[in-house]
């Protein structure tokens, strides 16, 4: 999902230059490509070849010659020929390949990198400077080079028993080239102010415009395409972090090679090539670091990752003599299609990728859209160093001004480095009409709602979670629910639902109203009335947003519920930096729907009233947030995340029956690896103090039914539940729960069978205070601990999977088969 909106525009909706030269550089003797050879054109601009030795040079003036150099090889000057735009350049090796750089006794590149790492603090602007301030202009386009597309009309033949038979005329390449000659596929611009002080960096977007959209898709503006700093221990490229080639432990991951020397801003720089030691293509970064020979600062950097997408990021720096530092002046980011044997489907549209030619697959003929790519260019200017800088709302990493989408053309003419060419001008005009005609804004809005579990119907969003459920108490729960959306009002909302259980024969319903009292903090105050049922001893964090699922598997087997009729008033706000919180006052009439009596000081209760105050808070200290005119968005979700909840009953208020306190805590950590694997850790704890009825204690999420055989106990697996623990087997007034999951990369057994193997271990410890208060149920406690481990084989076929868990330790059961739980799993893929 994190790349959904960018990929939607990239592949469903072209490099801007007047002159373009393409070619490849090879070794003359072996004809092997030379990666990262230096290319300098007659206009003074320079670039390097990619890992395959290929290069593309763009210029706004006619290119008359190119100078190609590579350390250890003779420099070649290539004179451009008329009507020729592709050149094969052969370089001859020379014997004195290291005369230009003399560093004895070791790999010269390693010595250079060591000194660069040692001098990072002194050369990093965010460490060296107390503050800085600058503006930037960014232009992002999705386009293609018209010259790379044949544009011919093809005849399509299909195989029949009698041979190849004509099927149809394919004019897609012709039509695509016709479009690309006139305009880009997508285009967006923005002007930002960057401020750095007190070790915090903030981007304020002063102006933004997105072709075809009256209101930009803010998620795109929040993408971190490439790191701001080249000196951080992790380098980020297209929202994926890699160990930096300048990290302290970089030598365990990278090999280095000295390529050449070059002059940048009149100062000599080493060119050091780095490559990940792992042999897999997509295992890490590779590229070239240009390192100042005097200060060992980075004067230019080229970073690249090649996989399903071929991604590159270039950082250009300028030497600031008065500060004796290299400061970033330009960033370039580019994505082209890589190799994959799958197509990607987005909202009904199909994206095709080139497949690797293997014995089970046939090479697919390239289509015109295979030549499309994304290019983002950022130019920095108006620099100020070590001057007083005041950063307002510093907890927000990106802030979009309210008038940013309404800036006049005079604003853009002031900040653009170059005026828009004809293709860019036509892009705005053409996409405005295309977006309206194809209702793209509506489709994106619809997709965003569906991903979050709603279907927009005018001013109301229908809640997909409320339509159908099943459990052992209600039977089939049929219902309808929803909430008003921004088309109804941006300052008021009404939400609610109604449901009917076919087994218990009861109606359940909820109605709530709320008003927004703070725009920046997205604060809402409201009230609600609910008459519904809930699983006993379950923990619900009020602040948590429930992830959308077509079904919730665990409640299918639950049969012990309690009815609650509740009045509630609340305040939800994001006013505390990097938090969301909800503050509630409630009065609930509780009626257990099972055989249970609560003994409170000799008085027996079969139903009771609980009046309580509660605060529920989620804190994401490592995430980055973007403030938009419509609210706050978490643009970079980082771990760990923390959730707290405190509940206090209010004695002698609104007929409250019991006095107690509850403290709940949860933290999650997730790490994704470059090889596709993922580790997830979950720690949860709860403590209840006072006179707490069983309905409000803890059951640690059991998900096993009491049946004789393993086969009879097969049901659907939950997400973080104990699959071998039987319902109502354990209850606690205090507990701690820990879960470890490690998922391996999906393995393609067949074209449609790609299972994902996950190893899981869960454990919990707990205790129950005042067990004599709870009458009617037989149960155990978790004093000795509970342990289970197992495997999940998910998404074997069409989302279906199989899991198996084993229960062991002090609470293991005498019969071996009773400790085993086999479950089905289902992962619904929206195709995003």
N, C-alpha and C positions, 0 to 999 in steps of 0.2 A: 504493500500500500504506500510505502514512503515515496515511491517514484511514480505513483499512478497518474497524478495530474500532469506531470511533465511528459510522460510517455504518451498520454492521451493526445497531447498537442503535437508531440514530435512525430507521431506516426499516422495521425488521422487528419489532420488539417490539409534561402535556399542559401557562398563566401563572396563577399562583395569586393570586386576588384576589376580594374579595367584591363590588366594584362596578367596572364597566368602561364607559368611554365612548369611542366611536370617532368619527372625523370627518375632514374635509378642509378646509384653509384655502386660499382662492383670492383673486386680485386681483379686485376688484369690477367693474372696467372691462373687462378682457380675459378674465377667468375663467381665467387661467393659475394653476397651483398655485404656492404660495409655500413653497419648501423652508426648513426650519429656523426656522420661526416659533416664538416662545416661547409655551408653554402653561403657565399657572399655575392650579392648582385651589384651591378654598377651604380645603383642608387644608394649604396651604403648599408642597406638592410641585410640581415643575416638570419639564417635558419639552419637546421640540421636535418639529416635524413632520419627516417624512423627505423625501427628495429629490423625492417626488411630492406633497408637501404634506399627506400623510396623517398622522394621529396616533392614538394609543391611550393613554388615561389609566386607570390602575388605582389603586384606593384601598380601604382597609379600613373607611372610613366613607363615608356617603352623600355624593356630590358634588352641591353645590347650584348652583355656578357655575364658569365658567372664564373666565380673563382671557387674551386672545390679543393679542400685540403683534408688530410687525415694523417694523424701522427704515425710516422713510420712509412709514409708513402709520399711520392712526389706530387706536389701541388699542380693542378691542371686548370687552365683557363679555357672556358668553352664559349665560343662566339655564337650568338643566336642566329639562326637561319630563318628566312622569310617563310611563312606558312608552316612552320614546324614548331610544335609545342611539347614534344616528348623526346627526351635525350637519355641515351645510355652512356654513362661516363665510366671509363676504366682507368684505375689508378695503379701505377707500378710501385712495388715496394722499394725502399731505399735502406742502405745498411746502417747508417748512423741515425737510428730512429729516436734516440733519446738525447741528442746533443742539445736540444732546446731546453731541457729540464734536467738538472743534475742533482739527484738526491740519492746518495750511496747506500749500499748494504741492505736495502729492503725494497719491496714494491713501492715505487714512488707515489702511486695513488694512495696507498695506505698512510704514508707519512703526511700527505696533504690533508687527508680526511681527519686524521688524529688532531692535527693543529686546528682544523676548522671546528671540530667539536670542542676543543679546549677554549676556543675564543668565541663560542656561541653567545655567552652572556654579554660580552663587550660589543658584539656586532648586531645583536637582536634589537631592533628599534623599540620593542615593547619592554626591554630590560634596560637599555641604555638611556632612553629618553624619559623624562618625567611625564611629558604629555606631548600630544601632537593632534593636529586637526587638518583635515583636507576634504575636498569634494571629489566625487567620481561620477563619470558618465558610463553607463553600461548599455550595450545593445546586444540582444540575443535574437538570433534568427534560426529558423529551420529552413534549409534550402538544399539545392543540388547544383552541381556545375553542368550547365546545358551541354557543354562540349563532350561530357562523358557519356551522354545518352544518345543512342543511335537515332531514335525518333522514327524508325521505319515501321511500316504496317506489316504484321506477320500473318501468315496463314497457319491455323492450328489444326493438326491432324491427331486422330486417336487410333489406337490399335484395335483392329477387328480381326475376326478369324480369317478374313480374306486379305488382311494386310492393313496398311495405314489408309484411313479414310478421312477426307476433309471434313472438319467440324464447323469452324467459324473463322471470321476475320478478327484478329486482335490488334486494336489500334491504341491500346493503353500507353505504350511508349511514346507514340506520336503526340497524343493528347497531353501527356505529362511534360514532354519537352516544350510543347507550345505554352503551357502554363509557366514553367520555370524560366523561359526566356523573358517573360513579362514581369514576374513577381516572385517573391519568396512564399514558402508555404505557411510560415508563421513568423511573427516579429513582435518584440517588446523592447521598450526603452525605460530606463530609470535614471534619475539623478539623485545621488545620496550625499549626505555629510557624515564623515566618520570622525568620531571623537575618542581620544584615549586619555585617561587620567586615573590615578589611584588603582592601577592594574586592571582596569575595565575598559573594554572596547564596545562602542555602540554605533550602530548604523541608523541614521534617520533618513528615511526616503522622502525627499522634497517633491519629487514629481515622478509619475509613472504612467505609461500608456501601453496598452496591449491591443494589438490589431484584432478587431472584430468584437471587442468586449467593452461595454460601457463601464462596467466595474471589473477590474482585473481579478484574476484568480490568485488570491493572496498567497496560497500555498506555494505557487511557483516562485514568488518573490522571496520566500523563506528558504528555498533550497540552498544548501551550502555546496556549491559545485566544486570548489577547491579551497584549501586552507588559506587563511589570510597570511599566516606566518609560515615561513619555510623552516624555522628553527625549532618548532615544537617537537616533542618526542614522538607524537603521532602525526601523520600527514593524512588529510582527508581529501578524497577525490570522489565526486558524485555521491556524497553522503556515506562513503565507506572508509573506515579508518585503516591505515597501514602503519606498521612500524617505520619510522622515518629513517632515511639513509644517514641522518645526522644524529640519531638517538645515541645515547651512551652505549647501548648494547647492539648497535647497528652491525658490528662486524660478525655477529653470529648469523645474521640474515642475508647480508649482501657481500658480493664480490665487487671489487673496484678496479678500474683500469684507466690510466692516463691516456687521453686521446690526442690532445693538441694544446696549443696556447693561442690566445686571441686577445685583441685589444678591445675593451669596452670603456667608453667615456675617457679614453686616453690612458687607461690603466691596464696593465697586463693581467690576464686571468688564465688559470689552468682550466682545462676542460677534463672533468673526471666522469667517466661512465660508470654507472652502478647497475647491478642486476641481482635480483633475488637468487639465492643459492638453490632454491627448489627448482626442479626441472619442469613442473607443470606450468602451462602457459599463464594461468590465471592465479598463480600463487603469490604474487606480490608486485611491487612497483619495480620499474626500471626507468632509467633516464640519464640525464647529464646535469652535473652541477658545475657552474662556472664560478671559480673561486679566486678572489683577488690575491695576487701573489704577495702583496705587502701586508694586508690586514687579515687575510684568510676569512674574509666575509663573502657571502654569496652575492655575486653580481648578476647572475641569471640562473634560472633553474627550469629544467624540462622534466616533467613527471608523466609516466604513462603506465596504463594497465590494459592488457589485451585479453579479451575473453568474449562473452556473448556480445558485449559492446566494446568497441575499441575507443578508449577514453584517454585524452591527453590534457595536461594542464601546464601552461608556460607562465613563469613569473619573470618580469623584467624589473630591474632596479636602476636607480640613478645615484651617482656618487655625490653626496652633499659635503663639499669641502669644509665649510665652516663647522659642521658637526662631526666630520671625519667618519661618516657612516653611509652605507648603501641603503636607500629607502625605496620601498616598492612603488613603482609608477604605472605598471600595466600588468593585467592578467588576461590570459587567453585560455579558453576552455573549449574543447571540441569532442563531440561524440559521433562516431560513424558505426554502422552495423558491423558486428563481429560474426562469429560462426555459432550456429546452434541448429539442431535437427528438429526443433519444434516451431510451430507458429504460435503467436500470442493473440488472443481474442480480447478485444476491449469494446464493450457496449455494442456488440454486433459486428464490429469491424475486425478484420483479420490482418495481422502483421506477419509477413513472411521473412524468415531469416535463411541465409545460406546454410546448408547442411554439410557437415563433414562427410566426405565420401568414404563410407564404410561398406562392409560386405552386405549389411542388412538395409542399406539406404542407397538411393540413387541421387546423384547430384541434381538439384533443381535449377532450372534455367532462370537466370537473373531477370528480374523485372525492373522497370524504370525506377520504382521507389527504393530499390536497393542502393541507389546512389545518393539518397537523401542523408543529410547530416545536420547536427546542431552545432552552432558556433556562438560563443559568448565572449565578447571583448569588453574589458573594463579599463578606462584610462583615468588616472588620478591627477589632480591639479590643485592649485591654491593651497600649498602646504604652509603650515605653521608649526614650529617646533619649540618645545619648552616654554610655552606661554600659558597663562592661566586658562584652564578649560573647566567649565561647569557642565557636568553630565546630569541632565534631569531624567528621572525615572530610570536609574542605572540598572535596575533589576531586569529591564527589558532590553534584549540584545538588538532587536529591530523594531523601529517605530515608524509607522506610515502616517504622515500628516493628513489631517482631514481633507485638505484641499489638494492633495497630491494628484488626484485623478482629474482635476479640473484646471490644470495649468494651461495657459494660452500658448500659441505657437511661438510668441516672442521669447518665452521662457526656454523652450527647447532650442531655439536658434542661438541662445546665449551659451548654452552648455555643450552642444554637440561639437565634437572635434571637427567633423566634416558635415556639410549639408547632405541631406538624404538624396541618394541618386534616384533615377526614374523607377527602378525596380522596387526600392523601398517605399517610395511614395505610392506606387500602385498597390503595394501590399496592404496598406491601411485601407485604401478605397475598396479593393476587391474583397478582403476578408470581412469588412463591415457588412457587405451585402450577403456573403456566403454564410456568415454566422447567423444572420437573421433568417435567411432562406432555409437553412438546414436546422434551425432552432438548436444550435450547439450550446448556447448558454442554458437553455432549458434542459438539455440532455445532461450537461455536467451537473446542474442543480439536482436533477433527478438521481443521477448516479451517486452524488454525495449523500443524499438522503437515504437511499437504499442501503449503502454501505453501513450506515448507522442504524438501520432497522426501521426505516419509515418509508412510506410512499406518499409523496405530496399530492393532495387533492384540493387545489385551489388554496384557500387560506388555512387548511387543516392538513397536518401530517398524520396519516394513518399508521398506528403502531403495529408492526408486523408481529411483535412478540405476543400480542394479546389475542390473536385470532384462534389459535388452537394449542392445547396442552393436554397432557394425560398424567394422572397419578392414581394410586390405589384407593385414595379416599374420595376424590371428586369424580373419578372416572374421566370421561372426556370433558375437558373444560373448554367450552366454546364462548368466544367473546369478541368484543370490538373495543378499540381504544385509540386515543390520539391526543394531539396537542395543537394548538394554534401556532402558526408560524409568522415570519416577518411580513407576509402579505396581509395578515390580519392586523398586527401591530408590532412595533419594535419595542414598545414600553410596557405592554400588557400581554399576558398569556393565560389561557384557560386549558386545562388538561383533565383527562379522566378516562375511565374505562368501565365496562360492564361485562360480566361473565356469568355463565350458568354451568353447574356441574351435573352431568347426567346421572351420576351415581348417588351423590348426596342430595340432589334435587333442590339445591339452594342457589340463589342469586348472590353475586358479589359485585361491589361497585366502588368507585372512587371519583371524587370531584375536587379539583383544586384550582385556585386562582392565584396570580402573582403579578407584581408590578416591579419594573426595573427602577432602582433608586440610585444607581451609579453606573455611568457608561464605561469609564476607564476600568473600574474594578469589576464590571459586569455583576453588580450586586442586585439581587432580587429579594423582595419580601413578599410572603404569601401565606396562605392557609389552605387546609384540605380536610376532607372528611372521607373516611374509608371504612367499609364493612367487608372484611375478607378473611381468608385463612392463611396460616403460615406454618411451616415445619417447626416442630418443637426443638428447642435448644440449638437453633441455627443462628449463626452470626452474620448479620448484614451490615456492611459499612454504608451508611447513608450517603456519603459523598461519592462513592464509586459509581461510575457509569457502567451499566451492564453491557457487556459485548453482545452484539447481535448474533443470535443463533436461530436457525430454522426450527430447532428443537433443543430442549434442555434435558439431556438423557437421565441425569441422576434422579430428579423428582418422580420419574415413572414408578419407582418401587416404594415410595414413601406412603405410609398409611396413618402416621400419627401427626395430626395437625391441631392447632388451636385457632379458634375464631377470635378476632379482635375488631372492636368497633372503636375507632379512634378519631379524635379531633386533634388537629396539629396546626401550629403556626411556626413559621421558619424564616430564617435569613440565610441566603447562600451568597457567598462573595469570594472574590479573588484579590481583595485589597492587600492581603499580606503577600509580599513578594514570593513568587514561585510556589504558591500554595492555592488550593481550593478548599473552602471550608463551608460547613453547613451547621447552623445553630438552631436547635429545635426546642419547643415546649409542646408536650403532648399529654393527653388524657385518654387512656385506653381501657375499655372493658374487655376482660379476657375470659374466655370459656374454653377449657380443654375439650377436644372432641375424642377423648379416649379415657380409659379408666384411670383417673388420677385425682388424688386429694393432697392438698398442701396443709401440713400441720404447723401452725404458727402459734407458739405459746399455748398449746392445748385447744386452740380454735381451729376447726377443720374448714378449709376453703375448697369448694369445687369450681367456683368462679370468683373473680376479684377485679379490682380496679388498680391500675398503676398510672400515677401522674409523675412525669419525669422531665428533666432537662437533659439535653444531649448536645455535645459538640463533636462533629466528625471532620477530620482534617487530613488532606493528602498533601504531602510535601515532596517536591521533586527538585532538590537543590542543584542537581547537575544538568538539568534540562535548560534549553534556551527557548525564549518566548518572543513572539512577535505581536505587537499591538497594532491592530488594524482599526479603521473607522467602524467596523462591525463587531469588534470584540478582540479578545486575546486568544492566540493560537500557540500551542506547544509545537514549535517547528523542529526541534531537535530533542527527541526523547532519549534521555540517558538514564543509566541505572547507577546506584540503587535508588528505588523509590520507597517512600515511607507513608504509612497510613496509620492514623491514631483515631481512637474514638473513646469518649468518656461519657458515661450515663450515670445520672444521679436521680434517684427517686425523691420526690418532694413530700415529706411527711405533713399530714394535716392540711393538704391543699387538694381541693376538688375530690374529696373522698378517697384519697390514696390509702391503700391497705398495708403496704410493706415499705420498709426503709432499707435501701441497699445502694451499692455503688458498683459499677463495672468499668474496667479499663481494658481496651482491646488494642492490639498493635499488630502490624503486618509490614514486612519489607520484602521486596523482590529485587533480584539481581539477574541480569541476562547478559551473556556475552556471545556474540556471533563471530565465527572464525572465517578466515578467507577461503577455506576449503569447503564451505557450506555447512559445517557442523555448528551446533549451538548448545550452550550450557545454560540451564536455568536453575536458580536457587530460590527457595521460598521459605521464610521463617514467619511463623504466626504464633501469638500468645494471647491469653486472656486471663483476667483475674476478676472474680466476682466476690464482693464482701458484703455481708449482712444477710437479711432474710430474703433469699432469691428463690422463687418457685422454679420448678423443673423446666417450665416452658421457656425461661429466660437464661438457662445455664448453657453449657457447651456439650456438643455431641461429636466434635472433630470429624464431621462429614463421612459417615459410613455409607457404603453403597453395595451391600451384599444382602441377598434375600435368604430366608430360612427355608431351604429345600433339601431333600435327601441326597441328590446326586449332583455332580459337577455340571452335567448337561442341563439339569433343571434350573441351575443357578445362572445360566448364561443370560446376561442382559447387556445393556449398553454401558460403557465405561463413562465415568465422570471426568472432570478436568483435573482437580486436585484432591480427589476423595480417596479414602481407604477402600480399595476394591474388595479386600478380604474381610473387612469388619462388617458384622451384621447390624442391621438397623436396631436401635434402642439397646445395643449391647453394653455401651459405655456412656457414662455421663460424668462431667467434671465441673467444679466451680473454679478451678484454675488449671491451666494446661499450657504446654509449649509444643509446637508442631514444626517439623523440618522436612523439607522435600528437596531431593536432588534429581534433576533430569538432564540427560545428555542425548541430544539427537544427532545422528550421523547424516551425512549427505545422502539424498535419495539415490537409489540405484536403479538404473533402467534395465529391467529384466527383459521386457518386450516394449513395443512402441507405446502401449497404453498401460503397462504395469510398471510402476516406479515406486516401490514401497520405501517408507522412511522408518528406520530402526531407531527406537528411543529406549535408553536404559533408565529405569526409575527406582529410587529408594525413598521410602517414607518412614518416619518415626514420630512418636508422640509420647509425652509423659504428662500425668495429671493427678489431681486429687479432688475429693469431694468433701467439703465441710458440711456438717450437720446432715448426714444422710438420713437420720431419723425423721426429718421433716417431709420426706417424699414417700407417699404411700400409693400403691396400685401397680407399679411396674417393677419387674425384676431387672437388675442391672449390675454392672461391675464398674470398678474404677481403674484408672491408668497409673496407679502408683508404681508398678513394676515396668511400665513402658510397653509400647506396642510397635512392632516392626513388620514391614512388608517390603518386598522388592520384586521387580518383574521387568518385562519387556513390552513395548508397544510396537507393533508392526502396522503403521498407519498408512492409509491411502494405497492399499494394495490394488484395488480396482474401483474406479468411479467414486473415490472418496471413502470406501469401506475399508476397515482394517480389523485387526485381531490383536487382543492383549491378553497377557497371562501374568498372574501375580501369585506370590507364595508368602504365607504368614509364618513367622518364626519368632523365637525368643520366649520370654516368660509367659506370654499370652497365646502361645501356640496351642492348637487343639490336639487331643490324643489321636484322632483319626487323621491319617496323612491327607486323604482327599478333601477333608473339611478345611484344610489350610490353603487350598488351591481355588483361585477364581479365574475363570476364562470369560472375557467380555468382548463384545463387538465395539468398534469405534467408528465414527463417521466424521469426516472433515468435509464441509461444504465449501467448494471453491467457486467464488463469484466470477472467476476468469479475469481478475484484475491484475 
